Amino acid sequence: MVLNFGLGVVILVVALLAWSLRILREYERGVVFQLGRFWMVKGPGLIFLIPVVQQMVRVDLRTVVFDVPPQDVITRDNVSVKVNAVVYFRVVDPQKAIIQVVDFLAATSQLAQTTLRAVLGKHELDVLLAEREKLNLDIQKTLDTQTDAWGIKVSTVEIKHVDLNESMVRAIARQAEAERERRAKVIHAEGELQASEKLLQAAQVLSRQPEAMQLRYLQTLSNIAGDKASTIVFPVPMDLITPMLEALKKRGA
């Protein structure tokens, strides 16, 4: 009887020790409550708890990756789009994460969805498509400010996809094509303007130097002579043949 009683005591002591000891990994912290009141944050390593008197809640400090499901967003210019994103956050204050909110993971995910719709709805579609980095930063700052009271740090927000309906895609394609045509016409007009300015400068130079005009005609004749055309009609300026006519008249006199 005494032996059985001693064995029972040993088993009870071992059970109490097993119940009292906790091992927390490097990335874990334990929020300890004593008689229902917050006592302290422990970990990592071996933790001893007073049975019945103390209870512990584990908190993971690693970064959590949350995929925000597609959200229906109406932009500032009344365009309906579907947008999804990914949010990276982690617990920086285990005490707040356990005491200030019932489920910090669910609360952060729901807040991320509403914040995504609220922030993107303030901007036009062109901004949503062209300035994602700025919008990512705006969403991250808004989320981080609101989750600070829960001991949560939102480190990064990335917009993944912006889905448009087919009619909007066609409208954007037509707009892009019209923009390319406009740029092509502007570039062509600028080229014509520069060419006309250069031609005007060349004409002014040739008008001041008659010899340069004659050399230009001779160069043109040389270029045409190299072609394979059988018949060439080329106007000869009077400045070139006048000296020859005067020399013939002198000889005839």
Beta strands, then each sheet from edge to edge (+ up, - down):
strand 1: 21-24
strand 2: 28-34
strand 3: 37-42
strand 4: 45-48
strand 5: 54-60
strand 6: 64-74
strand 7: 80-91
strand 8: 152-163
sheet 1: 1+ 4-
sheet 2: 3+ 2- 5+
sheet 3: 6+ 7- 8+
end
